[in-house]
Amino acid sequence: MSQQRDDIWKDIWMFMAQLKGVMGEIVILKSLLIPDLFLHGFTTRTGGISYLPGLSSLNLFSSWKRRDPKAVVTENIRRLSMSAGFNPQMYYLAKVSHGNTVWSLGKPEPESYDAIVTNRIGVTIAAPGADCIPLLFADPVQHVCGVAHAGWKGTLAGVAMATVSTMTAEFGCRAKDILVAMGPCVGPCCFTLHQDVAQEFMKIEPSCVKMADSPRPSVDLRRTTRVLLERGGILSGNISDASTGSRYGEVTVCTVCHPDTFFSHIRDGSNFGTQIGFISVQD
């Protein structure tokens, strides 16, 4: 029976590997800020085999709430790894809790965490996003990288600077050497919060909030993240929040406004797909 089960799974994986990608080919967006020492990128929604509405096609996360079969997500990750050039057996995705916990790879793994840091060569770490910001951190001096998932709760909790602080404490990084690239996320055009929560962003920087007197002001997560990073010692020129693009010149834009390119929780509802930002230190 064990051999029969293994043969069945082998047939399943062979079948899935032969399926044609949906919505075109895999597209990986890169930041012009991060040097070639680091393999990195931000995914879009094209080129995978997920077929359910809201999850099609390169969905990279599965849970009991989101009904994409795990085998399908595993195949999507395999396809992404082949396209990007990383080892899927050395791939770690942040377990989101919308807080500021950071896992330093090699130490005991927390039950949940929104950020990962490492200096291990060839190990790919990733942060999910579907309106929330996937953040990539790279220190080309100490050869250290990090990722973080920054939604509005994590942004207020300080997850971005918590990642920087862990890199400095664990690996001797200096804030002035760290590069930070923000991936695709919801723009202020499509993101509003209740007045009491928006006021917390106002306290950080008034320019992070528009229509502040309305019942649901617009909030700019990118602007807020930049302000917090700069206050924490990250140089302004070492932050990319608007120039993330492929070598063909496309730029990342609001995830909600571009359904053909990005997944969005706000737009697609509870059964939404997930894109990621990923990074690893190369030889």
C-alpha positions in Angstrom: 0.0 0.0 0.0 2.9 2.4 0.7 4.4 1.8 -2.7 1.0 2.2 -4.3 0.5 5.5 -2.5 4.0 6.7 -3.6 3.2 5.8 -7.2 -0.1 7.6 -7.1 1.6 10.8 -5.8 4.3 10.5 -8.5 1.6 10.4 -11.1 -0.2 13.4 -9.6 3.0 15.5 -9.5 3.8 14.5 -13.1 0.4 15.4 -14.2 0.4 18.8 -12.4 3.9 19.6 -13.8 2.5 19.2 -17.3 -0.4 21.6 -16.8 -0.2 24.9 -18.7 0.1 28.0 -16.6 -3.0 30.2 -16.3 -3.1 33.9 -17.3 0.2 33.8 -19.1 3.8 33.3 -17.9 5.4 33.9 -14.5 6.5 37.5 -14.1 8.9 38.4 -11.3 9.4 42.1 -10.5 12.8 43.2 -9.2 14.0 46.2 -7.3 16.8 48.3 -9.0 18.0 49.1 -5.5 19.1 45.6 -4.5 22.4 44.4 -5.8 23.1 41.1 -7.6 24.6 39.6 -4.4 20.9 38.9 -3.5 18.5 36.8 -5.5 15.2 38.5 -5.0 11.8 39.5 -6.5 8.1 40.2 -6.1 5.6 37.9 -7.7 2.5 38.7 -9.7 -0.6 36.5 -10.1 0.2 35.1 -13.5 1.8 31.7 -14.6 0.5 29.3 -11.9 -2.1 26.6 -12.0 -4.6 27.8 -9.3 -8.0 27.9 -10.9 -10.5 29.0 -8.3 -12.0 32.5 -8.6 -9.8 35.0 -6.6 -6.9 32.5 -6.4 -6.1 32.2 -10.1 -3.3 31.6 -11.0 0.0 31.9 -9.1 -1.4 31.7 -5.6 1.4 31.0 -3.1 -0.5 30.3 0.1 -3.1 27.8 1.2 -5.1 27.5 4.4 -8.4 26.0 5.7 -9.9 29.4 5.0 -8.6 29.7 1.5 -9.5 26.6 -0.4 -6.7 26.3 -2.9 -5.4 22.7 -2.6 -2.0 22.5 -1.0 -0.7 20.3 -3.9 -1.6 23.2 -6.3 0.2 25.7 -4.2 3.3 23.4 -3.9 3.4 23.2 -7.7 3.1 27.0 -8.0 6.1 27.3 -5.6 8.0 24.8 -7.6 7.3 26.7 -10.8 8.3 30.0 -9.2 11.5 28.4 -7.9 12.4 27.2 -11.4 11.7 30.6 -12.9 13.5 32.6 -10.2 16.4 30.1 -9.6 16.0 29.2 -5.9 15.8 25.8 -4.1 12.2 25.1 -3.0 13.5 22.8 -0.3 15.3 25.8 1.3 12.3 28.2 1.2 10.6 29.7 4.3 7.5 31.9 4.3 6.6 34.1 7.2 3.7 32.9 9.4 1.6 36.1 9.5 0.2 37.3 12.8 0.0 41.0 11.9 2.5 41.8 14.6 6.2 42.6 14.9 7.8 39.3 15.8 10.9 38.5 13.8 12.4 35.0 13.4 16.2 34.9 13.1 16.6 31.7 11.0 18.5 29.1 13.0 17.0 30.1 16.4 13.8 28.4 17.7 10.9 29.1 15.3 8.1 31.2 17.0 4.6 30.0 16.7 3.8 33.0 14.4 5.9 35.8 13.1 5.7 38.5 10.4 9.4 38.8 9.5 12.5 36.6 8.9 16.2 37.4 8.8 19.2 35.3 7.8 22.7 35.3 6.5 22.6 31.7 5.3 23.7 31.4 1.7 21.1 29.9 -0.7 18.2 30.0 1.8 15.2 31.8 0.4 13.0 33.7 2.8 9.7 35.2 1.8 6.8 37.5 3.0 3.3 37.3 1.7 1.1 40.1 0.5 -2.3 40.8 -0.9 -2.7 44.5 -0.3 -0.2 44.4 2.7 3.3 45.3 1.8 6.0 42.6 1.4 9.2 44.2 2.5 12.7 43.1 1.4 15.8 44.0 3.4 19.4 43.6 2.2 22.7 44.4 3.8 25.4 44.1 1.1 28.2 44.8 3.7 27.4 41.9 6.1 25.6 39.8 3.5 22.4 39.6 5.5 18.8 39.7 4.2 15.3 39.9 5.7 11.7 40.0 4.8 8.6 41.4 6.5 4.9 41.4 6.0 3.5 44.9 6.8 -0.2 45.4 6.9 -1.7 48.3 8.8 -1.5 46.5 12.1 2.1 45.4 11.6 3.0 48.9 10.4 1.7 50.5 13.6 3.4 47.7 15.6 6.7 48.6 14.0 7.5 45.4 12.1 9.8 47.2 9.6 12.1 48.6 12.2 11.8 45.4 14.3 13.4 43.6 11.3 16.1 46.2 11.1 16.8 45.9 14.8 17.1 42.1 14.6 19.5 42.4 11.7 21.7 44.8 13.7 21.5 42.7 16.9 22.0 39.3 15.4 24.4 40.0 12.6 26.2 43.3 13.3 24.4 45.2 10.5 24.3 49.0 10.5 21.1 50.8 9.7 22.9 53.0 7.2 24.0 50.0 5.1 20.6 48.3 4.9 18.5 48.6 1.7 14.7 48.3 1.9 12.4 47.5 -1.1 8.7 47.7 -0.8 6.6 45.3 -2.9 3.2 45.6 -4.5 0.5 46.8 -2.0 -2.7 48.7 -1.8 -2.4 52.4 -2.5 -4.0 55.3 -0.6 -6.5 55.4 -3.6 -8.1 52.2 -2.3 -7.3 52.0 1.4 -9.4 53.6 4.1 -9.5 53.0 7.9 -11.9 54.0 10.6 -11.2 57.5 12.1 -9.7 56.2 15.4 -7.2 53.9 13.6 -6.4 56.6 11.0 -5.5 58.9 13.8 -2.7 56.6 14.8 -1.2 57.1 11.4 -1.7 60.8 11.7 0.4 60.8 14.9 3.2 59.2 12.9 3.1 61.7 10.1 0.1 63.8 8.9 1.0 63.3 5.3 0.3 59.6 5.6 -3.4 60.3 5.8 -5.7 62.0 3.3 -9.3 63.3 4.0 -8.5 63.1 7.7 -11.9 64.6 8.7 -13.9 62.0 6.8 -15.4 58.9 8.7 -12.9 56.7 6.8 -9.8 58.6 5.9 -7.4 57.3 3.2 -4.1 55.9 4.6 -0.8 55.6 2.7 1.0 52.5 4.0 4.1 53.1 1.8 4.5 56.6 3.0 4.1 55.5 6.7 6.7 52.8 6.3 9.2 55.1 4.7 8.8 57.7 7.5 9.3 55.0 10.2 12.4 53.6 8.4 14.0 57.0 8.0 13.4 57.8 11.7 15.0 54.5 12.5 18.2 55.3 10.7 17.6 53.9 7.2 18.9 56.4 4.6 16.3 57.9 2.4 18.1 56.8 -0.8 18.2 53.2 0.5 14.5 52.9 0.5 12.6 52.0 -2.7 8.8 52.6 -2.4 7.9 53.5 -5.9 10.6 52.3 -8.3 10.2 48.5 -8.0 9.9 47.1 -11.5 11.2 44.5 -14.0 13.9 45.2 -16.5 11.2 46.1 -18.9 10.3 49.1 -16.9 6.9 48.2 -15.4 6.4 49.6 -11.9 4.4 48.2 -9.0 1.1 49.9 -8.6 -1.9 49.6 -6.4 -2.9 45.9 -6.0 -6.6 46.7 -5.9 -6.6 48.7 -9.1 -4.9 46.0 -11.2 -6.8 42.7 -11.0 -5.0 41.3 -14.0 -1.6 41.6 -12.3 -2.1 41.3 -8.5 -4.1 39.6 -5.9 -6.1 41.7 -3.5 -8.0 40.9 -0.3 -9.9 44.2 -0.5 -11.0 43.6 -4.0 -11.5 39.8 -4.1 -12.9 39.0 -0.6 -12.1 36.3 1.8 -10.9 33.6 -0.7 -8.1 35.7 -2.1 -4.8 34.8 -3.6 -1.3 35.7 -2.2 1.8 37.0 -3.9 5.1 37.2 -2.2 8.4 39.1 -1.9 11.4 36.8 -1.6 15.2 37.2 -1.2 18.3 35.1 -0.5 22.0 35.6 -0.2 24.0 34.2 -3.1 27.5 32.7 -3.2 
